[in-house]
Amino acid sequence: MKDITENYRKGLGKRESLLLSELARQNKSVFTAGEAKKVLGADPYVVLHNLKRKKWILGVKGGLYAIVPLDIGAKGAESYIVHDFVVASYLTSPYYVGMWSALNYHGLSDQIPAAVFICATKAKRPLRVSNASFVFVHLSKAKFFGTEKAVIEGREINISDRNKTMIDCLDHPEHAGGIDEVAKAIYFNHEELDFSKIRAYGLKTKNIAVFKRLGFILEATGLFDRYAKVIAGITLTKGYPVLDKLGLKKGKYSERWKLLVNTDLDPQRWMY
């Protein structure tokens, strides 16, 4: 392995070595062309082109690169994949990884979403980068709270905490695999959730539909009596939002929860 590594490391020019050494000193495994320019003091694209050709770096997207670790082996960039959450952290700002992605990250869902869901204050079309899909969920600045840091591949990633994740998924079940997936997350993980925080987060979100869906789920799963305080004192508005935004706008109206119930929630079905 030593000989392979030595052969792999041959051919680095002085400016290429300077860039990789300085970025390593700054503990940056992913970097932008702008950051490379600051290190080199000049246009970096010839150096970046050479490093890509020699498989020392991987082009993630336009202007974004990843340093390939030595332990990847002699094939370099051909064998290296950057974690999707790290890529997500460079795609927009402010941001946080949320919805179905956070649901899975926190172990609240065993389903791996086909895309990474990024909450952002700016509307942005879905992207495909390095064979991964990214969906941007446009939220108001008032909904940017309840986040924490996760360190992935040496980079701090903004991600919603588990209680804010539940509120976001109740707010936007269409970005969480549907209301059935949200209900399963609550049913199987309710003892790990902080319902006082869920209530506070829900009130701060200022969308009563969150409490309508939550109340309906708690009742359907036999958990309402245990967690009734989460709904206590909250006046449910007269509008009838759909229970599941992924479903059709037809079904039965629930007078108690002021919802258009357009899908069935059956905990027995989740056992198999």
C-alpha positions as CSV (number, residue, x, y, z in Angstrom):
1,M,0.0,0.0,0.0
2,K,2.9,2.3,0.7
3,D,4.3,2.0,-2.8
4,I,0.8,2.6,-4.3
5,T,0.3,5.7,-2.2
6,E,3.8,7.0,-3.1
7,N,3.1,6.5,-6.8
8,Y,-0.3,8.2,-6.4
9,R,1.3,11.2,-4.8
10,K,3.9,11.8,-7.5
11,G,3.4,14.6,-9.9
12,L,2.0,17.3,-7.7
13,G,3.4,20.7,-8.6
14,K,4.3,23.3,-6.1
15,R,1.1,25.3,-6.4
16,E,-1.0,22.1,-6.3
17,S,0.9,21.0,-3.1
18,L,0.4,24.5,-1.6
19,L,-3.3,24.5,-2.2
20,L,-3.9,21.0,-0.8
21,S,-1.6,21.6,2.2
22,E,-3.2,25.0,3.1
23,L,-6.8,23.6,2.8
24,A,-5.8,20.6,5.0
25,R,-4.4,23.1,7.5
26,Q,-7.7,24.8,7.5
27,N,-9.5,21.4,7.9
28,K,-11.5,21.9,4.7
29,S,-12.3,18.7,2.9
30,V,-14.7,20.5,0.6
31,F,-13.9,23.9,-0.8
32,T,-15.0,26.5,-3.4
33,A,-13.0,28.0,-6.2
34,G,-13.1,31.3,-4.4
35,E,-11.4,29.7,-1.4
36,A,-8.8,28.2,-3.7
37,K,-8.2,31.7,-5.2
38,K,-7.6,33.1,-1.7
39,V,-4.9,30.5,-1.1
40,L,-3.1,30.8,-4.4
41,G,-3.6,34.6,-4.8
42,A,-4.5,34.1,-8.5
43,D,-6.9,32.4,-10.8
44,P,-7.0,28.8,-9.5
45,Y,-8.6,27.0,-12.5
46,V,-5.4,25.6,-14.1
47,V,-4.4,24.2,-10.7
48,L,-7.9,22.8,-10.1
49,H,-8.0,21.3,-13.5
50,N,-4.7,19.5,-12.9
51,L,-5.7,18.3,-9.5
52,K,-8.9,16.9,-11.0
53,R,-7.0,15.2,-13.8
54,K,-4.6,13.6,-11.3
55,K,-7.7,12.5,-9.2
56,W,-6.6,14.4,-6.1
57,I,-9.8,16.4,-6.0
58,L,-13.4,15.6,-7.1
59,G,-15.5,18.2,-8.9
60,V,-18.8,18.2,-7.0
61,K,-20.6,20.9,-8.9
62,G,-19.7,24.1,-10.6
63,G,-17.1,25.9,-8.4
64,L,-17.3,23.3,-5.6
65,Y,-14.6,20.6,-5.0
66,A,-13.8,17.9,-2.5
67,I,-10.3,16.8,-1.5
68,V,-9.9,13.0,-1.9
69,P,-8.5,11.4,1.3
70,L,-5.3,9.4,0.9
71,D,-6.9,6.3,2.4
72,I,-9.3,6.1,-0.6
73,G,-6.4,4.5,-2.5
74,A,-4.7,4.9,-5.8
75,K,-7.9,5.4,-7.8
76,G,-8.5,8.6,-6.0
77,A,-11.6,10.6,-7.1
78,E,-12.9,7.5,-9.0
79,S,-13.6,5.8,-5.7
80,Y,-14.7,8.8,-3.6
81,I,-18.2,10.0,-2.8
82,V,-18.9,13.2,-0.8
83,H,-21.7,12.8,1.8
84,D,-24.9,14.4,0.5
85,F,-25.4,16.5,3.6
86,V,-22.0,18.1,3.1
87,V,-22.9,19.0,-0.5
88,A,-26.3,20.3,0.7
89,S,-24.5,22.7,3.1
90,Y,-22.9,24.5,0.1
91,L,-26.0,24.8,-2.1
92,T,-27.8,27.7,-0.4
93,S,-27.7,29.9,2.7
94,P,-29.3,30.1,5.1
95,Y,-30.3,26.5,5.2
96,Y,-30.9,23.4,7.2
97,V,-31.3,19.7,6.4
98,G,-34.9,18.9,7.3
99,M,-38.1,17.1,6.6
100,W,-37.8,13.5,5.5
101,S,-34.0,13.7,5.5
102,A,-33.9,14.8,9.1
103,L,-36.6,12.3,10.0
104,N,-34.3,9.5,8.8
105,Y,-31.2,11.0,10.3
106,H,-32.7,11.1,13.8
107,G,-33.9,7.5,13.4
108,L,-37.5,8.5,13.4
109,S,-38.0,6.8,10.0
110,D,-36.3,3.8,8.5
111,Q,-37.1,4.9,5.0
112,I,-34.3,6.5,3.1
113,P,-35.6,9.4,1.0
114,A,-34.6,9.4,-2.7
115,A,-33.6,13.1,-2.3
116,V,-32.0,15.3,0.3
117,F,-34.6,17.9,1.6
118,I,-33.0,21.3,2.3
119,C,-35.1,24.0,4.1
120,A,-34.2,27.4,2.7
121,T,-35.5,31.0,2.8
122,K,-35.1,31.3,-1.0
123,A,-37.1,29.4,-3.5
124,K,-34.9,27.2,-5.6
125,R,-35.5,24.5,-8.2
126,P,-34.5,20.9,-7.4
127,L,-30.9,20.0,-8.3
128,R,-29.0,16.9,-9.1
129,V,-25.4,16.9,-8.0
130,S,-22.9,14.0,-8.2
131,N,-25.8,11.5,-8.7
132,A,-27.7,12.8,-5.8
133,S,-31.0,14.8,-5.8
134,F,-31.7,17.8,-3.7
135,V,-35.1,19.3,-3.0
136,F,-35.4,22.8,-1.6
137,V,-38.3,23.5,0.7
138,H,-39.1,27.2,0.8
139,L,-39.8,28.4,4.4
140,S,-40.3,31.9,5.9
141,K,-37.5,33.2,8.1
142,A,-39.9,33.0,11.0
143,K,-39.7,29.2,10.7
144,F,-35.9,29.0,10.9
145,F,-35.5,27.8,14.4
146,G,-35.1,24.5,16.3
147,T,-31.9,23.5,14.5
148,E,-28.7,21.8,15.8
149,K,-25.2,21.0,14.4
150,A,-24.2,17.6,13.1
151,V,-20.5,17.1,12.2
152,I,-20.2,15.1,9.0
153,E,-16.8,14.5,7.3
154,G,-15.4,17.3,9.5
155,R,-18.0,19.9,8.5
156,E,-20.7,21.3,10.7
157,I,-24.1,20.7,9.1
158,N,-27.3,22.6,10.1
159,I,-30.1,20.1,10.7
160,S,-33.5,20.4,12.5
161,D,-33.6,18.8,15.9
162,R,-36.0,15.9,16.3
163,N,-38.9,17.9,17.7
164,K,-38.7,20.6,15.1
165,T,-38.4,17.9,12.5
166,M,-41.8,16.6,13.6
167,I,-43.3,20.0,13.4
168,D,-41.9,20.6,9.9
169,C,-43.2,17.2,8.8
170,L,-46.6,18.0,10.2
171,D,-46.5,21.3,8.4
172,H,-45.3,19.8,5.1
173,P,-46.1,16.0,5.1
174,E,-45.6,16.1,1.3
175,H,-41.9,16.5,2.0
176,A,-41.8,13.7,4.6
177,G,-43.1,10.7,2.6
178,G,-46.7,11.6,3.3
179,I,-48.8,11.7,6.5
180,D,-48.5,7.9,7.0
181,E,-44.8,8.2,7.4
182,V,-45.2,11.1,9.8
183,A,-47.8,9.2,11.9
184,K,-45.5,6.1,12.0
185,A,-42.6,8.3,13.3
186,I,-44.8,9.6,16.1
187,Y,-46.3,6.3,17.0
188,F,-43.1,4.3,17.2
189,N,-40.9,7.1,18.7
190,H,-43.3,9.1,20.9
191,E,-41.4,8.3,24.1
192,E,-38.3,9.9,22.6
193,L,-40.1,13.1,21.6
194,D,-40.5,16.2,23.9
195,F,-44.2,17.1,23.4
196,S,-43.8,20.3,25.4
197,K,-41.2,21.4,22.8
198,I,-43.4,20.2,20.0
199,R,-46.2,22.4,21.3
200,A,-43.9,25.4,21.6
201,Y,-42.5,24.9,18.2
202,G,-45.9,24.4,16.7
203,L,-47.2,27.7,18.2
204,K,-44.1,29.5,16.9
205,T,-44.7,28.1,13.5
206,K,-48.1,29.8,13.5
207,N,-49.8,27.1,11.4
208,I,-52.8,25.6,13.2
209,A,-52.9,22.8,10.6
210,V,-49.9,21.4,12.4
211,F,-52.0,20.8,15.6
212,K,-55.0,19.5,13.6
213,R,-52.8,16.8,12.0
214,L,-51.1,16.1,15.3
215,G,-54.3,15.7,17.2
216,F,-55.8,13.4,14.5
217,I,-52.6,11.3,14.6
218,L,-52.6,11.0,18.3
219,E,-56.2,10.0,18.4
220,A,-55.8,7.5,15.5
221,T,-52.8,5.8,17.2
222,G,-54.4,5.7,20.7
223,L,-51.9,8.2,22.2
224,F,-54.2,11.2,22.6
225,D,-55.0,10.7,26.3
226,R,-51.3,10.5,27.1
227,Y,-50.4,13.6,25.2
228,A,-53.6,15.7,25.3
229,K,-51.7,18.6,26.8
230,V,-50.0,19.3,23.5
231,I,-53.4,20.4,22.1
232,A,-54.9,21.9,25.2
233,G,-56.2,25.4,24.9
234,I,-55.5,25.7,21.2
235,T,-58.4,26.9,19.1
236,L,-58.7,25.0,15.9
237,T,-59.6,27.4,13.0
238,K,-62.6,26.8,10.8
239,G,-60.6,25.9,7.6
240,Y,-60.3,22.3,6.6
241,P,-56.8,21.5,5.3
242,V,-56.2,18.0,4.0
243,L,-54.7,15.5,6.3
244,D,-52.2,14.3,3.7
245,K,-51.0,16.8,1.1
246,L,-49.9,13.9,-1.1
247,G,-53.4,12.6,-1.3
248,L,-56.4,13.8,-3.3
249,K,-58.6,16.6,-2.0
250,K,-61.5,14.3,-1.3
251,G,-62.6,12.2,1.7
252,K,-64.5,12.7,5.0
253,Y,-64.6,15.9,7.0
254,S,-63.6,15.6,10.6
255,E,-65.5,18.2,12.7
256,R,-63.4,17.5,15.8
257,W,-60.0,18.1,14.1
258,K,-61.3,20.5,11.3
259,L,-59.6,18.3,8.7
260,L,-60.4,16.8,5.3
261,V,-59.4,13.2,6.0
262,N,-58.2,11.9,2.7
263,T,-56.4,8.8,3.9
264,D,-56.7,6.2,6.5
265,L,-54.2,5.8,9.3
266,D,-54.0,2.2,10.5
267,P,-51.3,1.3,13.1
268,Q,-52.0,-2.4,12.7
269,R,-50.8,-2.1,9.1
270,W,-47.5,-0.7,10.3
271,M,-46.6,-3.8,12.3
272,Y,-45.9,-5.8,9.2
